[in-house]
Amino acid sequence: MKVSAVIFDMDGVIFDTERLGYILWKKACEEFGYIMTEEIYNETVGVNILETERIFKKYLGDIPFDKIYKRKIELTEEYIEKNGIPIKDGLFELLDFLDEKKMPRGIATSTERERAIPLLQRANILNRFDVIVCGDEVEKSKPEPDIFLLTAKKLKVDPKECIVLEDSDNGVLAATRAGMTPLLILDFKPPRPETLSRAYKVFNSLIEVKEYLKEII
């Protein structure tokens, strides 16, 4: 396998935020009198904010989504101020390895740019990536391949030579549709059987991913 670039999802791969996201979305909804279940949240994992709004309204009706989302952001900021940004185990070791190999890398996140860039800056890892593409910079959200194809274009590499690190059903499907090689890192939401089938390999952590990449890069 020829590998010309590694593309990371952000939430659930770089940041340990999927479980936290569920807790904070649930709390924000409850403050406005709505009950968001884990099943609803799981459907939103890996999609952009416009698709998240559509999913919420499908199950909860005509909710004041903008106000709930604003409150969720406030709760997130409060958590980060108190606890810092939770980073996935093995991230720095993996980035150091990719540095040694001079391997180009990018981030393809469904989070909008005005939210993603400050988080990466606060975690002191923004400069560890060559390209950042966010959910509000493409027309179609994951599971469509647009965000991965744009990331490959900006990295100036062939999509077929990209490895994608993903934790969500939508992300793995998007990477597959882009013609890339998806590696699935297990996280908060158990993957669907078809996602396990689509993933080239399945890992429990970025530490395991690094050991695998050492064999092929």
LODO-735200 format. One line per 8 residues: for each residue x, y, z of N, C-alpha, C, O. Coordinates in Angstrom, 1 decimal. Layout:
N
X,Y,Z,X,Y,Z,X,Y,Z,X,Y,Z  ...
//
This chain:
217
0.8,-1.2,0.0,0.0,0.0,0.0,0.9,1.3,0.0,1.7,1.4,0.9  0.7,2.1,-1.0,1.4,3.4,-1.0,0.6,4.4,-0.2,-0.6,4.6,-0.4  1.3,5.0,0.8,0.6,6.0,1.7,1.3,7.4,1.4,2.5,7.5,1.7  0.5,8.4,0.9,1.1,9.7,0.7,0.6,10.7,1.7,1.2,11.8,1.8  -0.4,10.4,2.5,-0.9,11.3,3.5,-1.8,10.6,4.5,-2.4,9.6,4.2  -1.9,11.2,5.7,-2.8,10.6,6.7,-3.8,11.8,7.1,-3.4,12.9,7.4  -5.1,11.4,7.1,-6.1,12.4,7.4,-6.8,12.0,8.6,-7.3,10.9,8.8  -6.9,13.0,9.6,-7.5,12.7,10.9,-8.9,13.4,10.9,-9.1,14.5,10.5
-9.9,12.6,11.5,-11.1,13.3,12.0,-10.6,14.0,13.3,-9.5,13.7,13.8  -11.5,14.9,13.8,-11.1,15.6,15.0,-11.7,15.0,16.3,-11.1,14.4,17.1  -13.1,15.2,16.4,-13.8,14.8,17.6,-13.8,13.3,17.6,-14.4,12.6,16.7  -13.3,12.7,18.7,-13.3,11.2,18.8,-12.1,10.6,18.3,-11.9,9.4,18.6  -11.2,11.3,17.6,-10.0,10.8,17.1,-8.8,11.6,17.7,-7.9,11.0,18.4  -8.8,12.9,17.6,-7.8,13.8,18.2,-8.2,14.1,19.6,-7.4,14.0,20.5  -9.5,14.6,19.7,-10.0,15.0,21.0,-10.9,13.9,21.6,-11.7,13.3,20.8  -10.9,13.6,22.8,-11.7,12.6,23.5,-13.0,13.3,23.9,-13.3,13.5,25.1
-13.8,13.6,22.9,-15.0,14.5,23.1,-16.3,13.9,22.8,-17.4,14.6,23.0  -16.4,12.7,22.3,-17.7,12.2,21.9,-18.6,11.9,23.1,-19.8,12.3,23.0  -18.1,11.3,24.1,-18.9,11.1,25.3,-19.3,12.4,26.0,-20.4,12.6,26.4  -18.3,13.3,26.0,-18.5,14.6,26.6,-19.6,15.4,25.8,-20.4,16.0,26.4  -19.5,15.2,24.5,-20.5,15.9,23.6,-21.9,15.4,23.9,-22.8,16.2,24.0  -22.1,14.1,24.1,-23.4,13.6,24.5,-23.9,14.2,25.8,-25.0,14.6,25.9  -23.0,14.3,26.8,-23.4,14.8,28.1,-23.9,16.2,28.0,-24.9,16.7,28.6  -23.1,17.0,27.3,-23.4,18.5,27.2,-24.5,18.8,26.3,-25.3,19.7,26.6
-24.7,18.1,25.2,-25.9,18.3,24.3,-27.1,17.9,25.1,-28.2,18.6,25.1  -27.1,16.8,25.9,-28.2,16.4,26.7,-28.6,17.4,27.7,-29.8,17.7,27.9  -27.6,18.0,28.4,-27.8,19.0,29.4,-28.4,20.2,28.8,-29.4,20.8,29.3  -27.9,20.7,27.6,-28.4,21.9,27.0,-29.9,21.7,26.6,-30.7,22.6,26.7  -30.2,20.5,26.0,-31.6,20.2,25.6,-32.5,20.2,26.8,-33.6,20.8,26.8  -32.0,19.6,27.9,-32.9,19.6,29.1,-33.2,20.9,29.7,-34.3,21.2,30.2  -32.2,21.9,29.6,-32.4,23.2,30.1,-33.6,23.9,29.3,-34.2,24.9,29.8  -33.8,23.5,28.1,-34.9,24.0,27.3,-36.1,23.1,27.2,-37.1,23.4,26.5
-36.1,22.1,28.1,-37.3,21.2,28.2,-37.4,20.1,27.2,-38.5,19.6,27.0  -36.3,19.7,26.6,-36.3,18.6,25.6,-35.4,17.5,26.1,-34.4,17.7,26.8  -35.8,16.3,25.8,-35.0,15.1,26.2,-34.3,14.5,24.9,-34.9,14.0,24.0  -33.0,14.6,24.9,-32.2,14.1,23.8,-31.6,12.7,24.3,-30.9,12.7,25.3  -32.0,11.7,23.6,-31.5,10.3,23.9,-30.1,10.0,23.3,-29.7,10.7,22.4  -29.5,9.0,23.8,-28.2,8.6,23.3,-28.4,8.1,21.8,-27.5,8.3,21.0  -29.6,7.6,21.5,-29.8,7.1,20.1,-29.8,8.3,19.2,-29.3,8.3,18.0  -30.5,9.4,19.6,-30.5,10.7,18.7,-29.1,11.2,18.6,-28.6,11.5,17.5
-28.3,11.3,19.7,-27.0,11.8,19.6,-26.1,10.9,18.7,-25.3,11.5,17.9  -26.2,9.6,18.8,-25.4,8.7,18.0,-25.6,9.0,16.5,-24.6,8.8,15.7  -26.8,9.3,16.1,-27.1,9.6,14.7,-26.3,10.9,14.2,-26.1,11.0,13.0  -26.0,11.7,15.1,-25.3,13.0,14.8,-23.8,12.9,14.7,-23.1,13.8,14.2  -23.3,11.8,15.2,-21.8,11.7,15.3,-21.2,11.7,13.9,-21.5,10.8,13.1  -20.3,12.6,13.7,-19.6,12.6,12.4,-20.2,13.6,11.4,-19.6,13.8,10.3  -21.3,14.2,11.7,-22.0,15.1,10.7,-21.8,16.5,11.1,-21.4,16.8,12.2  -22.0,17.5,10.2,-21.8,18.9,10.5,-23.1,19.4,11.2,-24.0,18.7,11.5
-23.0,20.7,11.6,-24.0,21.3,12.5,-25.3,21.4,11.8,-26.4,21.3,12.4  -25.4,21.6,10.5,-26.6,21.7,9.7,-27.3,20.4,9.7,-28.6,20.3,9.9  -26.6,19.3,9.5,-27.2,18.0,9.6,-27.6,17.6,11.0,-28.6,17.0,11.2  -26.8,18.1,12.0,-27.2,17.8,13.4,-28.5,18.5,13.7,-29.4,17.9,14.3  -28.7,19.7,13.2,-30.0,20.4,13.4,-31.1,19.6,12.8,-32.2,19.5,13.4  -30.9,19.1,11.6,-32.0,18.4,10.9,-32.3,17.1,11.7,-33.5,16.8,11.8  -31.3,16.4,12.2,-31.6,15.2,13.0,-32.3,15.5,14.3,-33.3,14.8,14.6  -31.9,16.6,15.0,-32.6,16.9,16.2,-34.0,17.2,16.0,-34.9,16.8,16.7
-34.3,18.0,14.9,-35.7,18.4,14.7,-36.5,17.3,14.2,-37.7,17.2,14.3  -35.9,16.3,13.5,-36.6,15.1,13.1,-37.2,14.4,14.3,-38.3,13.8,14.2  -36.5,14.3,15.4,-36.9,13.6,16.6,-37.6,14.4,17.6,-38.5,14.0,18.3  -37.2,15.7,17.7,-37.7,16.5,18.8,-38.6,17.6,18.4,-39.2,18.3,19.2  -38.9,17.7,17.1,-39.8,18.7,16.6,-39.1,20.1,16.3,-37.9,20.1,16.2  -39.9,21.1,16.3,-39.4,22.4,15.9,-38.8,23.1,17.1,-39.4,24.1,17.7  -37.7,22.6,17.6,-37.0,23.1,18.7,-36.2,24.4,18.4,-35.9,24.6,17.3  -35.9,25.2,19.5,-35.1,26.4,19.2,-33.6,26.0,19.1,-32.8,26.2,20.1
-33.2,25.4,18.0,-31.9,24.7,17.9,-30.8,25.7,18.1,-29.8,25.4,18.8  -30.9,26.9,17.6,-29.8,27.9,17.7,-29.5,28.2,19.1,-28.3,28.3,19.5  -30.5,28.4,19.9,-30.4,28.7,21.3,-29.8,27.5,22.1,-28.9,27.7,23.0  -30.2,26.3,21.8,-29.7,25.1,22.4,-28.2,24.9,22.0,-27.4,24.6,22.9  -27.9,25.1,20.8,-26.5,25.0,20.3,-25.6,26.0,21.0,-24.5,25.7,21.4  -26.1,27.3,21.1,-25.3,28.3,21.8,-25.0,27.9,23.3,-23.9,28.1,23.8  -26.1,27.3,23.9,-25.9,26.9,25.3,-24.9,25.7,25.4,-24.1,25.6,26.3  -25.0,24.8,24.4,-24.0,23.7,24.4,-22.6,24.2,24.3,-21.7,23.6,24.9
-22.4,25.2,23.4,-21.0,25.8,23.3,-20.6,26.4,24.6,-19.4,26.2,25.0  -21.5,27.1,25.3,-21.2,27.7,26.6,-20.8,26.6,27.6,-19.8,26.8,28.3  -21.5,25.5,27.6,-21.2,24.4,28.5,-19.8,23.8,28.2,-19.1,23.4,29.1  -19.5,23.7,26.9,-18.3,23.2,26.4,-17.1,24.1,26.9,-16.1,23.6,27.4  -17.3,25.4,26.8,-16.3,26.3,27.2,-16.0,26.2,28.7,-14.9,26.3,29.2  -17.1,26.1,29.4,-17.0,26.0,30.9,-16.2,24.7,31.3,-15.4,24.7,32.2  -16.5,23.6,30.6,-15.8,22.4,30.8,-14.3,22.5,30.5,-13.4,22.1,31.3  -14.0,23.1,29.4,-12.6,23.2,28.9,-11.8,24.2,29.9,-10.6,23.9,30.2
-12.4,25.3,30.3,-11.8,26.2,31.2,-11.4,25.5,32.5,-10.4,25.8,33.1  -12.3,24.6,33.0,-12.0,23.9,34.2,-11.1,22.7,34.1,-10.3,22.4,35.0  -11.2,22.0,33.0,-10.6,20.7,32.9,-9.5,20.6,31.7,-8.8,19.6,31.7  -9.5,21.6,30.8,-8.7,21.5,29.7,-9.3,20.7,28.6,-10.4,20.1,28.8  -8.7,20.6,27.4,-9.2,19.9,26.3,-8.7,18.4,26.4,-7.5,18.2,26.4  -9.7,17.5,26.4,-9.3,16.1,26.6,-8.7,15.5,25.2,-9.4,15.5,24.2  -7.4,15.1,25.3,-6.8,14.7,24.1,-6.6,13.1,24.1,-6.3,12.6,25.2  -6.8,12.5,23.0,-6.8,11.0,22.9,-5.3,10.5,23.2,-4.4,11.1,22.8
-5.3,9.4,24.0,-4.0,8.8,24.3,-3.3,8.4,23.0,-3.9,7.8,22.1  -2.0,8.7,22.9,-1.2,8.3,21.8,-1.1,9.3,20.7,-0.4,9.1,19.7  -1.9,10.4,20.8,-1.9,11.4,19.7,-0.5,11.9,19.4,0.0,12.0,18.3  0.2,12.4,20.5,1.5,13.1,20.3,2.5,12.1,19.8,3.4,12.4,19.0  2.5,10.8,20.3,3.4,9.8,19.8,3.2,9.6,18.3,4.1,9.4,17.6  1.9,9.5,17.9,1.6,9.3,16.5,2.1,10.5,15.6,2.7,10.3,14.6  1.8,11.7,16.1,2.3,12.9,15.3,3.8,12.9,15.2,4.4,13.3,14.2  4.5,12.6,16.3,6.0,12.5,16.3,6.5,11.5,15.3,7.4,11.8,14.5
5.8,10.4,15.2,6.2,9.3,14.2,6.0,9.9,12.8,6.8,9.7,11.9  4.8,10.5,12.6,4.6,11.1,11.2,5.6,12.2,10.9,5.9,12.3,9.7  6.0,12.9,11.9,7.1,13.9,11.7,8.3,13.2,11.2,9.0,13.7,10.2  8.7,12.2,11.9,9.9,11.4,11.5,9.9,11.0,10.1,10.9,11.0,9.4  8.7,10.5,9.6,8.5,10.0,8.3,8.3,11.1,7.3,8.1,10.9,6.1  8.2,12.4,7.8,7.8,13.5,6.9,6.5,13.2,6.1,6.4,13.5,4.9  5.6,12.7,6.8,4.3,12.3,6.2,3.3,13.5,6.3,3.0,13.9,7.3  2.8,13.9,5.1,1.8,15.0,5.1,0.6,14.5,5.9,0.2,13.4,5.8
-0.1,15.5,6.5,-1.3,15.1,7.3,-2.3,16.3,7.3,-1.9,17.4,7.2  -3.5,15.9,7.4,-4.6,16.9,7.5,-5.7,16.5,8.4,-5.7,15.4,8.9  -6.5,17.5,8.7,-7.7,17.2,9.5,-8.9,17.5,8.6,-9.0,18.5,7.9  -9.9,16.6,8.7,-11.2,16.7,8.0,-12.3,16.5,9.1,-12.7,15.4,9.4  -12.7,17.7,9.6,-13.7,17.6,10.7,-15.0,18.2,10.3,-15.1,19.2,9.6  -16.1,17.6,10.8,-17.4,18.2,10.6,-17.7,19.4,11.4,-18.7,20.1,11.1  -16.9,19.7,12.4,-17.0,20.9,13.2,-16.7,22.1,12.3,-15.8,22.1,11.5  -17.5,23.2,12.6,-17.3,24.4,11.8,-15.9,25.1,12.2,-15.5,24.9,13.3
-15.4,25.8,11.2,-14.0,26.4,11.4,-13.9,27.3,12.6,-12.9,27.2,13.3  -14.9,28.1,12.9,-14.8,29.0,14.0,-14.7,28.3,15.4,-14.3,28.9,16.4  -15.1,27.1,15.4,-15.0,26.3,16.6,-13.8,25.4,16.6,-13.1,25.2,17.6  -13.4,24.8,15.4,-12.3,23.9,15.4,-11.0,24.5,15.6,-10.1,24.0,16.3  -10.7,25.6,14.9,-9.4,26.2,14.9,-9.0,26.7,16.4,-7.9,26.4,16.8  -9.9,27.4,17.1,-9.5,27.7,18.5,-9.2,26.5,19.4,-8.3,26.5,20.2  -10.0,25.4,19.2,-9.7,24.2,20.0,-8.3,23.6,19.7,-7.6,23.2,20.6  -8.0,23.6,18.4,-6.7,23.1,18.0,-5.5,24.0,18.5,-4.5,23.5,18.9
-5.8,25.3,18.5,-4.8,26.2,19.0,-4.6,26.1,20.5,-3.5,26.0,21.0  -5.7,25.9,21.2,-5.6,25.8,22.7,-4.9,24.5,23.1,-4.3,24.4,24.2  -5.1,23.5,22.2,-4.4,22.2,22.5,-2.9,22.2,22.0,-2.2,21.2,22.2  -2.5,23.3,21.4,-1.1,23.5,20.9,-0.8,22.4,19.8,0.3,22.0,19.8  -1.8,22.1,19.0,-1.5,21.2,17.9,-1.9,21.7,16.5,-1.7,20.9,15.5  -2.3,22.9,16.4,-2.7,23.4,15.1,-1.6,23.3,14.1,-1.8,23.0,12.9  -0.4,23.6,14.5,0.8,23.6,13.6,1.3,22.2,13.3,2.3,22.1,12.6  0.7,21.2,13.9,1.2,19.8,13.6,0.5,19.3,12.4,0.8,18.1,12.0
-0.4,20.1,11.8,-1.1,19.6,10.6,-0.9,20.5,9.4,-0.8,21.8,9.6  -0.8,20.0,8.2,-0.6,20.8,7.0,-1.9,21.5,6.5,-1.8,22.6,5.9  -3.0,20.8,6.7,-4.3,21.3,6.1,-5.4,21.0,7.1,-5.4,19.9,7.7  -6.3,22.0,7.3,-7.5,21.8,8.1,-8.7,22.1,7.2,-8.8,23.2,6.7  -9.6,21.1,7.1,-10.8,21.4,6.3,-12.0,21.1,7.3,-12.0,20.1,8.0  -12.9,22.1,7.3,-14.0,22.0,8.3,-15.4,21.8,7.7,-15.5,22.0,6.5  -16.3,21.4,8.5,-17.6,21.1,8.0,-18.4,22.2,7.3,-19.2,21.9,6.4  -18.1,23.4,7.6,-18.8,24.5,6.9,-18.1,25.0,5.6,-18.5,26.0,5.1
-17.1,24.2,5.2,-16.4,24.5,4.0,-16.7,23.6,2.8,-16.1,23.7,1.7  -17.6,22.7,3.1,-18.1,21.8,2.0,-19.6,21.8,2.0,-20.3,22.1,3.0  -20.2,21.5,0.8,-21.6,21.6,0.7,-22.3,20.4,1.4,-23.4,20.6,2.0  -21.7,19.2,1.2,-22.3,18.0,1.8,-21.5,17.5,2.9,-20.3,17.3,2.8  -22.2,17.1,4.0,-21.6,16.6,5.2,-21.2,15.1,5.0,-21.7,14.5,4.1  -20.3,14.6,5.8,-20.1,13.2,5.9,-21.5,12.6,6.2,-22.3,13.2,7.0  -21.9,11.5,5.6,-21.1,10.4,4.9,-20.8,10.7,3.5,-20.2,9.8,2.8  -21.1,11.8,2.9,-20.6,12.1,1.6,-19.1,12.4,1.6,-18.6,12.8,2.7
-18.4,12.1,0.5,-16.9,12.2,0.5,-16.3,13.5,0.4,-15.1,13.7,0.4  -17.2,14.6,0.2,-16.7,15.9,-0.1,-15.5,16.4,0.7,-14.5,16.9,0.2  -15.6,16.3,2.0,-14.6,16.9,2.9,-13.3,16.1,2.8,-12.2,16.8,2.9  -13.3,14.9,2.6,-12.1,14.1,2.4,-11.4,14.4,1.0,-10.2,14.5,0.9  -12.2,14.5,0.0,-11.7,14.8,-1.3,-11.1,16.2,-1.3,-10.0,16.4,-1.9  -11.7,17.2,-0.6,-11.1,18.5,-0.6,-9.8,18.5,0.2,-8.9,19.2,-0.1  -9.8,17.8,1.3,-8.5,17.7,2.1,-7.4,17.1,1.2,-6.3,17.6,1.3  -7.7,16.0,0.5,-6.7,15.4,-0.4,-6.2,16.4,-1.4,-5.0,16.5,-1.8
-7.2,17.2,-2.0,-6.8,18.2,-3.0,-5.9,19.2,-2.4,-4.9,19.6,-3.0  -6.2,19.7,-1.2,-5.4,20.7,-0.6,-4.0,20.2,-0.2,-3.0,20.9,-0.2  -3.9,18.9,0.1,-2.7,18.2,0.4,-1.9,17.9,-0.8,-0.7,17.5,-0.8  -2.6,18.0,-2.0,-2.0,17.7,-3.3,-1.5,16.2,-3.4,-0.4,15.9,-3.8  -2.4,15.3,-2.9,-2.2,13.9,-3.0,-3.4,13.2,-3.6,-4.5,13.7,-3.7  -3.1,12.0,-4.1,-4.1,11.1,-4.7,-5.0,10.6,-3.6,-4.5,10.0,-2.6  -6.3,10.7,-3.6,-7.2,10.2,-2.6,-6.9,8.7,-2.3,-7.0,8.3,-1.2  -6.6,7.9,-3.3,-6.3,6.5,-3.2,-5.1,6.2,-2.3,-4.9,5.1,-1.8
-4.3,7.2,-2.1,-3.1,7.1,-1.3,-3.2,7.7,0.1,-2.2,8.0,0.7  -4.4,7.9,0.5,-4.7,8.6,1.8,-5.2,7.5,2.8,-6.1,6.7,2.5  -4.7,7.5,4.0,-5.2,6.8,5.1,-6.0,7.8,5.9,-5.6,8.9,6.2  -7.2,7.3,6.3,-8.1,8.2,7.1,-8.3,7.5,8.5,-8.6,6.3,8.6  -8.2,8.3,9.5,-8.4,7.9,10.9,-9.8,8.4,11.3,-10.0,9.6,11.5  -10.7,7.5,11.6,-12.1,7.8,11.9,-12.6,7.0,13.0,-12.1,5.9,13.3  -13.6,7.6,13.7,-14.3,6.9,14.8,-15.8,6.7,14.6,-16.5,6.0,15.4  -16.3,7.2,13.5,-17.8,7.2,13.3,-18.2,6.4,12.0,-17.4,6.3,11.1
-19.4,6.0,12.1,-20.0,5.3,10.9,-20.0,6.2,9.7,-19.6,5.8,8.6  -20.4,7.5,9.9,-20.5,8.4,8.8,-19.1,8.7,8.2,-19.0,8.9,7.0  -18.1,8.8,9.1,-16.8,9.1,8.7,-16.2,8.0,7.9,-15.5,8.2,6.8  -16.3,6.8,8.3,-15.8,5.6,7.6,-16.4,5.5,6.2,-15.8,5.2,5.3  -17.8,5.7,6.2,-18.5,5.6,4.9,-18.0,6.7,4.0,-17.8,6.5,2.8  -17.8,7.9,4.5,-17.3,9.0,3.7,-15.9,8.7,3.1,-15.7,9.0,1.9  -15.0,8.2,3.9,-13.7,7.9,3.5,-13.7,6.8,2.4,-13.0,6.8,1.4  -14.6,5.8,2.6,-14.7,4.7,1.6,-15.2,5.3,0.3,-14.7,4.9,-0.8
-16.2,6.2,0.3,-16.7,6.8,-0.9,-15.7,7.7,-1.6,-15.8,7.9,-2.8  -14.7,8.2,-0.8,-13.7,9.0,-1.4,-12.6,8.2,-2.0,-11.6,8.7,-2.6  -12.7,6.8,-1.8,-11.6,6.0,-2.4,-10.4,5.8,-1.5,-9.4,5.4,-2.0  -10.5,6.3,-0.2,-9.4,6.2,0.7,-9.5,5.0,1.6,-10.4,4.2,1.5  -8.4,4.8,2.4,-8.3,3.6,3.3,-8.7,4.0,4.7,-7.9,4.7,5.3  -9.9,3.7,5.2,-10.3,4.1,6.5,-9.8,3.1,7.6,-10.0,1.9,7.5  -9.2,3.7,8.6,-8.9,2.9,9.8,-9.8,3.4,10.9,-9.9,4.6,11.2  -10.5,2.5,11.5,-11.5,2.8,12.5,-10.9,2.7,13.9,-10.3,1.7,14.3
-11.1,3.8,14.7,-10.6,3.8,16.1,-11.9,3.7,16.9,-12.7,4.7,16.9  -12.1,2.7,17.7,-13.3,2.5,18.5,-13.4,3.6,19.5,-12.4,4.0,20.2  -14.7,4.1,19.7,-14.9,5.2,20.6,-16.2,5.0,21.4,-16.7,3.9,21.6  -16.9,6.1,21.7,-18.1,6.1,22.5,-19.2,5.3,21.8,-19.9,4.5,22.5  -19.5,5.6,20.6,-20.6,4.9,19.9,-20.1,3.6,19.2,-19.2,3.6,18.4  -20.7,2.5,19.6,-20.4,1.2,18.9,-20.6,1.3,17.4,-21.7,1.8,17.0  -19.7,0.8,16.6,-19.9,0.9,15.2,-20.9,-0.1,14.7,-21.1,-1.1,15.3  -21.6,0.3,13.6,-22.5,-0.7,12.9,-21.7,-1.8,12.3,-20.5,-1.6,12.0
-22.3,-3.0,12.1,-21.6,-4.1,11.5,-21.1,-3.7,10.1,-20.0,-4.1,9.7  -21.8,-2.9,9.3,-21.3,-2.5,8.0,-20.1,-1.6,8.1,-19.3,-1.6,7.2  -20.0,-0.9,9.2,-18.8,0.0,9.3,-17.6,-0.9,9.6,-16.5,-0.6,9.1  -17.8,-1.9,10.4,-16.7,-2.8,10.7,-16.2,-3.5,9.4,-15.0,-3.7,9.3  -17.1,-3.7,8.5,-16.8,-4.4,7.3,-16.1,-3.4,6.3,-15.1,-3.8,5.6  -16.5,-2.1,6.4,-15.8,-1.1,5.5,-14.4,-0.8,5.9,-13.6,-0.5,5.1  -14.2,-0.8,7.2,-12.9,-0.3,7.8,-11.8,-1.3,7.3,-12.0,-2.5,7.4  -10.7,-0.8,6.9,-9.6,-1.6,6.5,-9.0,-2.3,7.7,-8.6,-3.5,7.6
-8.9,-1.6,8.8,-8.4,-2.2,10.1,-9.2,-1.5,11.2,-9.7,-0.4,11.0  -9.3,-2.2,12.4,-10.0,-1.6,13.5,-9.0,-1.6,14.7,-8.3,-2.6,15.0  -9.0,-0.5,15.4,-8.1,-0.3,16.5,-8.8,0.2,17.8,-9.9,0.8,17.7  -8.1,0.0,18.9,-8.7,0.5,20.2,-8.1,1.9,20.5,-8.7,2.6,21.4  -7.0,2.3,19.9,-6.4,3.5,20.3,-5.4,4.0,19.2,-5.1,3.2,18.3  -5.0,5.2,19.4,-4.0,5.8,18.4,-2.6,5.1,18.7,-1.8,5.1,17.8  -2.4,4.6,19.9,-1.2,3.9,20.1,-1.1,2.7,19.2,0.0,2.4,18.6  -2.2,2.0,19.1,-2.2,0.8,18.2,-2.0,1.2,16.7,-1.4,0.6,15.9
-2.6,2.4,16.4,-2.5,2.9,15.0,-1.1,3.2,14.7,-0.6,2.8,13.6  -0.4,3.8,15.6,1.1,4.1,15.3,1.8,2.8,15.1,2.7,2.8,14.2  1.6,1.8,15.9,2.4,0.6,15.7,2.1,-0.1,14.3,2.9,-0.6,13.7  0.8,0.1,13.9,0.4,-0.5,12.6,1.1,0.3,11.5,1.7,-0.2,10.5  1.1,1.7,11.6,1.7,2.5,10.5,3.2,2.3,10.4,3.7,2.5,9.3  3.8,2.0,11.5,5.2,1.7,11.5,5.6,0.5,10.6,6.7,0.4,10.1  4.6,-0.4,10.4,4.8,-1.5,9.5,4.6,-1.2,8.0,5.1,-1.9,7.2  3.9,-0.1,7.7,3.5,0.1,6.3,4.1,1.4,5.7,4.1,1.6,4.5
4.6,2.3,6.6,5.1,3.5,6.1,6.6,3.5,6.1,7.3,4.5,5.7
//
